[in-house]
Amino acid sequence: MSAAPDRCPLCQEIGWPFVRREGVPVHQNQLCATAEEARAVVVGDLRICHCTTCDFVWNAAFDPDRLSYHHAYDNRQTCSPRFTDHLESLIALLVDERGVRGSRIVEVGCGNGDFLRRLVLADPQNTGSGFDPSYRGPSEDLDGRLSFERSFFGPREATGTADAVVSRHVIEHVDEPLGLLELMRAAIASAPDPRLFLETPDVAWILERRVVWDFFYEHCSYFTPGSIEFAARLAGLEMVGVNLVFGGQYMWAQARPAPGGVERAVSRPATTLGSAAEDFERAESQLWERLGDQLAELLARGPVAVWGAGAKGVTFANQLDPAGEMLACVADLNPAKQGGFLPGTGHPILSPGELDAQGITSAILLNPNYEPEIREMLTGAQSSLNLVGADQVGVTN
């Protein structure tokens, strides 16, 4: 790690960059109607740093003004049965084990509102308010039990009237995570049994498996279980528990306001990443080279697609095939993305059912969690597509 250091946004100690990329799309889930539009998307740089004092990982080159979350942004994953099962398990956990019943629920970053709707429907006395500038749909539903605002969650909304706040895959998009945590704490300040629930990627999973396509611009803040608890304490929260979910890729954390409020003199967490960031830096270029070799071997047999037009697929394609000359297309289950083009490269996005007709012989899978359902889908369609997992390249020494 030879580049100049940066100050950690959490503990203000020195952090060092270990991933550097220039000109990457700032939005991985932007809907692009034409290849020209896709190739003209706004770009930014990555300078991913690791704080060896508190294990926080962040993009020191992040510029929030480059981002614009609006109606042409779609990161829904509920087209996947595997991911829907994951959501249902979280709903059951919240309602049956954490007692989110008869509760006023706020979801910060509700997306299309699917999770909040499920949570409100899980108990007839639950009500919900969702906040997200990219939300598309009615402003009210379920006879007024459910409401949405197409805006960010801010001080005006943190009125202390919620019993529970849920925020899934939002804090990693925020370059000032302590401010967001303080706002969410304020939102439940008056509740008799206040609860805050967070879901966010575990950066240790990324580093230990050397998943080089899991660092991208939208995610500017990455946590370990220790650093998310440290951030919570700095924001006046105490952590009830942190569990790994979705095959270990995500952390599910529960917190509540700490009796003493905001406490800036918080002891540093025990760091667990060790040399993982440095090891990742040393291995990254070789891993991309090996992935390129893997792609070349598959191309020798016929046209190749990437499976998944989300953040992983966009990152993979932009790193390995930025000119759009090798990969034939990208497959995705989300109907809103089908017929569009991949941000940055302009690769066409097809439905999985179109791959055989297009002569695609192989598809590269970037998330092993989805392999069983995809193989079942291919078997049911009597497809001859060769599904190849890219994840083994990252974990092989």
C-alpha positions in Angstrom: 0.0 0.0 0.0 2.3 2.8 -1.3 -0.2 5.5 -2.1 -0.9 8.5 0.1 -3.1 7.7 3.1 -6.6 9.0 3.9 -8.4 9.7 7.1 -11.0 7.2 8.2 -14.5 8.7 8.4 -15.3 6.8 11.6 -12.2 7.0 13.8 -10.2 9.7 11.9 -7.1 7.5 12.0 -5.0 6.8 8.9 -6.4 4.4 6.2 -4.6 3.1 3.2 -5.9 2.5 -0.4 -5.8 -1.0 -1.7 -8.2 -0.9 -4.7 -7.8 1.8 -7.4 -9.9 2.1 -10.5 -10.7 5.0 -12.8 -13.7 5.8 -14.9 -16.2 3.3 -13.5 -20.0 3.8 -13.8 -21.3 5.6 -10.8 -24.7 3.8 -11.1 -24.7 0.0 -11.5 -28.5 -0.3 -11.7 -29.3 2.6 -14.0 -31.8 1.7 -16.7 -30.4 2.5 -20.2 -32.6 2.4 -23.2 -29.9 2.5 -25.8 -26.3 1.4 -26.1 -25.2 5.0 -26.7 -26.9 6.1 -23.5 -25.3 3.2 -21.6 -21.8 4.2 -22.8 -22.4 7.8 -21.9 -23.2 7.3 -18.2 -21.5 9.3 -15.5 -18.3 7.8 -14.2 -16.1 8.2 -11.2 -13.1 6.7 -9.5 -12.5 4.1 -6.8 -9.9 4.6 -4.1 -11.0 1.9 -1.6 -9.2 2.4 1.7 -8.9 0.2 4.8 -8.6 1.6 8.3 -6.4 -0.8 10.3 -7.6 0.8 13.5 -11.3 0.1 13.2 -11.6 -2.0 10.1 -13.8 0.4 8.3 -13.5 0.3 4.5 -14.5 3.3 2.3 -14.1 4.9 -1.1 -12.0 8.0 -0.5 -12.6 9.2 -4.1 -16.4 9.1 -3.7 -18.3 12.2 -4.8 -22.1 12.0 -3.9 -22.9 14.8 -6.3 -22.2 12.4 -9.2 -25.1 10.2 -8.1 -28.8 10.7 -8.9 -31.2 8.1 -7.6 -34.5 8.5 -9.6 -37.1 6.6 -11.6 -34.5 5.2 -14.0 -32.8 3.3 -11.2 -33.9 -0.3 -10.5 -32.0 -2.6 -8.1 -34.8 -5.0 -7.2 -33.8 -8.6 -6.7 -37.2 -10.1 -6.0 -37.4 -11.7 -9.5 -35.2 -14.4 -7.9 -36.9 -17.1 -5.8 -33.7 -17.5 -3.8 -33.7 -13.8 -2.9 -37.4 -13.8 -2.2 -36.9 -16.7 0.2 -34.2 -14.6 1.9 -36.7 -11.7 2.3 -39.3 -14.0 3.7 -36.9 -15.3 6.3 -36.1 -11.7 7.4 -39.9 -11.0 7.7 -40.4 -14.1 9.9 -37.4 -13.1 12.0 -38.7 -9.5 12.5 -42.3 -10.5 13.3 -42.0 -13.8 15.1 -38.7 -13.5 16.9 -38.2 -9.7 17.2 -41.8 -8.9 17.9 -42.4 -6.3 15.2 -46.2 -6.4 15.7 -48.5 -3.5 16.1 -45.6 -1.3 15.2 -45.1 1.9 13.3 -42.3 1.0 10.9 -40.1 3.3 8.8 -38.0 1.8 6.0 -35.1 4.0 5.0 -34.3 3.3 1.3 -37.4 1.2 0.6 -36.7 0.7 -3.2 -39.9 -0.4 -4.8 -41.5 -1.0 -1.4 -41.7 -4.7 -1.7 -40.1 -5.5 1.7 -42.0 -2.9 3.6 -45.3 -4.1 2.1 -44.5 -7.7 3.1 -43.6 -6.6 6.7 -46.8 -4.5 7.1 -49.0 -7.4 5.7 -47.3 -9.8 8.2 -49.3 -8.3 11.1 -52.7 -6.6 10.8 -51.7 -3.9 13.2 -48.4 -2.9 11.5 -48.2 0.4 9.6 -45.3 1.5 7.4 -43.7 4.5 5.9 -41.1 4.2 3.2 -38.6 6.7 1.9 -36.7 6.4 -1.4 -36.2 8.8 -4.3 -36.3 5.9 -6.8 -39.6 4.6 -5.6 -42.2 4.1 -8.2 -45.8 3.3 -7.3 -48.8 4.7 -5.3 -48.1 7.1 -2.4 -50.5 5.2 -0.2 -51.8 1.6 -0.1 -53.5 -1.0 2.2 -56.2 1.5 3.2 -53.6 4.0 4.5 -51.5 1.5 6.5 -48.7 2.0 3.9 -47.3 5.2 2.7 -44.3 6.2 0.5 -42.3 9.3 -0.1 -40.1 9.8 -3.2 -37.3 11.4 -1.2 -34.3 10.7 1.0 -34.8 10.2 4.7 -33.7 13.3 6.5 -34.1 15.4 9.7 -37.6 16.3 8.8 -38.6 12.6 8.8 -36.7 11.7 11.9 -39.5 12.8 14.3 -39.2 10.1 16.9 -42.6 8.6 16.1 -41.5 5.2 14.8 -41.3 2.0 16.8 -38.9 0.3 14.4 -36.6 1.5 11.6 -35.5 -1.0 8.9 -32.8 -0.1 6.4 -31.6 -2.7 4.0 -28.6 -2.1 1.7 -28.5 1.7 2.2 -25.7 2.5 4.7 -23.1 1.2 2.2 -24.3 3.9 -0.2 -23.7 6.7 2.3 -20.4 8.5 2.7 -21.3 9.8 6.1 -22.7 6.7 7.8 -22.6 8.2 11.3 -25.1 10.9 10.2 -27.5 8.3 8.9 -27.3 6.2 12.0 -28.0 9.3 14.2 -31.0 10.1 12.1 -32.4 6.6 12.4 -31.7 6.7 16.2 -33.7 9.9 16.4 -36.6 8.3 14.5 -37.2 5.8 17.3 -36.2 8.0 20.2 -39.7 8.1 21.7 -40.6 4.4 21.2 -41.2 2.3 24.3 -39.3 -0.6 22.7 -37.2 1.1 20.0 -35.5 -1.1 17.4 -33.2 -0.5 14.4 -32.5 -3.2 11.9 -29.8 -3.0 9.3 -28.7 -5.2 6.4 -25.4 -4.5 4.6 -22.6 -6.5 2.9 -19.9 -8.0 5.0 -16.6 -6.7 3.6 -14.7 -9.6 5.2 -16.6 -12.0 2.9 -15.5 -10.0 -0.1 -11.9 -9.8 0.9 -11.4 -13.3 2.1 -12.9 -14.7 -1.1 -11.2 -12.1 -3.2 -14.4 -11.2 -5.0 -12.9 -8.5 -7.2 -16.3 -7.6 -8.8 -17.8 -6.6 -5.5 -16.2 -3.2 -5.2 -18.1 -0.5 -7.2 -19.0 3.2 -7.0 -22.4 3.1 -5.4 -21.0 1.3 -2.4 -18.7 3.8 -0.6 -18.9 2.4 3.0 -18.1 -1.2 3.8 -18.3 -2.8 7.3 -17.3 -5.8 9.3 -19.4 -6.9 12.3 -16.9 -5.1 14.5 -16.9 -1.8 12.5 -20.7 -1.7 12.2 -20.9 -2.0 16.0 -18.2 0.6 16.5 -20.2 3.0 14.1 -23.4 2.3 16.0 -21.8 3.2 19.4 -20.4 6.4 17.9 -23.9 7.3 16.8 -25.5 6.7 20.2 -26.7 3.2 19.6 -25.9 -0.1 21.3 -25.8 -3.2 19.2 -28.1 -6.0 20.2 -26.6 -8.5 17.8 -25.0 -9.0 14.4 -25.7 -12.2 12.3 -24.4 -13.3 8.9 -27.2 -14.0 6.4 -27.6 -14.9 2.7 -24.8 -17.4 2.7 -22.5 -15.1 4.7 -22.5 -12.3 2.2 -24.6 -9.9 4.3 -24.8 -8.8 7.9 -28.1 -8.5 9.7 -27.7 -6.1 12.7 -30.1 -5.0 15.4 -29.5 -2.0 17.5 -31.3 0.3 19.9 -30.6 3.8 21.4 -27.9 3.7 24.0 -28.9 4.9 27.5 -26.1 7.5 27.5 -26.8 8.8 24.0 -24.0 9.8 21.6 -20.6 8.9 23.0 -17.6 10.1 21.0 -15.0 8.5 23.3 -15.7 5.0 22.2 -13.1 2.3 22.5 -11.8 0.9 19.2 -13.1 -2.5 18.1 -11.0 -5.5 17.9 -9.9 -5.6 14.2 -10.4 -8.9 12.3 -9.4 -8.2 8.7 -5.7 -8.3 9.5 -3.8 -8.4 6.2 -6.8 -9.3 4.1 -6.9 -5.9 2.3 -3.2 -6.1 1.5 -3.5 -9.6 0.3 -6.5 -8.5 -1.9 -4.4 -5.7 -3.4 -1.5 -8.1 -4.2 -3.8 -10.6 -5.8 -6.3 -8.4 -7.7 -4.4 -7.9 -11.0 -3.6 -11.6 -11.2 -7.2 -12.5 -10.5 -8.5 -10.2 -13.3 -5.9 -11.8 -15.6 -7.1 -15.3 -14.8 -10.7 -14.3 -15.3 -9.7 -13.0 -18.7 -8.1 -16.3 -19.4 -11.2 -18.1 -18.3 -13.3 -15.9 -20.6 -11.0 -16.6 -23.6 -11.3 -20.3 -23.0 -15.1 -20.1 -23.0 -15.1 -17.9 -26.1 -13.1 -20.6 -28.0 -16.3 -22.8 -27.6 -18.8 -20.1 -28.6 -20.5 -16.8 -27.6 -20.5 -16.0 -23.8 -22.9 -14.1 -21.6 -22.7 -12.9 -18.0 -25.6 -13.9 -15.8 -26.9 -10.9 -13.8 -27.1 -7.2 -14.9 -26.8 -5.9 -11.3 -23.8 -4.4 -9.6 -21.6 -7.5 -9.9 -22.4 -8.0 -13.6 -21.8 -4.4 -14.4 -18.5 -4.3 -12.6 -17.3 -7.6 -14.1 -18.2 -6.5 -17.7 -16.7 -3.0 -17.3 -13.4 -4.4 -16.0 -13.0 -7.4 -18.4 -14.7 -6.1 -21.6 -15.0 -2.3 -21.4 -15.3 -2.0 -25.2 -18.1 -4.5 -25.4 -16.2 -6.7 -27.9 -16.0 -10.1 -26.1 -19.1 -10.7 -24.1 -22.2 -11.2 -26.3 -24.8 -10.0 -23.8 -25.9 -10.1 -20.2 -28.9 -12.2 -18.9 -31.2 -10.9 -16.2 -34.5 -12.0 -14.6 -35.7 -8.4 -14.0 -38.1 -7.5 -16.8 -37.3 -3.8 -16.3 -33.7 -4.4 -17.4 -34.5 -6.8 -20.3 -34.2 -5.0 -23.6 -31.9 -2.4 -22.1 -28.2 -2.0 -22.1 -25.5 -2.4 -19.5 -24.2 0.9 -17.9 -20.6 1.7 -19.2 -20.1 -1.0 -21.8 -23.5 -1.0 -23.6 -23.9 -4.8 -23.7 -27.4 -5.8 -24.5 -29.5 -7.2 -21.6 -31.6 -10.3 -22.5 -34.0 -12.5 -20.6 -32.5 -15.9 -19.8 -35.0 -17.5 -22.2 -33.4 -15.7 -25.1 -29.9 -17.1 -24.6 -30.3 -20.4 -26.5 -31.9 -18.6 -29.5 -29.0 -16.2 -29.6 -26.5 -19.0 -29.8 -25.0 -18.4 -26.4 -23.0 -21.4 -25.3 -21.7 -20.3 -21.9 -22.8 -17.9 -19.1 -20.6 -16.7 -16.3 -22.3 -16.7 -12.9 -20.9 -14.2 -10.4 -23.0 -15.0 -7.3 -23.0 -18.7 -6.2 -26.1 -18.2 -4.1 -28.2 -18.3 -7.3 -26.6 -21.3 -8.9 -29.2 -23.9 -7.7 -32.2 -22.0 -9.0 -30.5 -21.2 -12.3 -29.6 -24.8 -12.9 -33.1 -25.8 -12.1 -34.4 -23.2 -14.6 -32.0 -24.4 -17.3 -33.0 -28.0 -16.8 -36.7 -27.1 -16.9 -36.1 -25.3 -20.2 -34.0 -28.1 -21.6 -31.3 -25.6 -22.2 -27.8 -26.7 -23.2 -26.2 -23.6 -21.8 -22.9 -24.1 -19.9 -23.2 -22.3 -16.6 -19.7 -21.4 -15.2 -19.1 -20.0 -11.7 -16.5 -17.2 -11.6 -16.2 -17.3 -7.8 -13.7 -20.2 -7.8 -11.2 -18.0 -9.6 -11.2 -15.6 -6.7 -10.7 -18.1 -3.9 -8.0 -20.1 -5.6 -4.4 -19.3 -4.6 
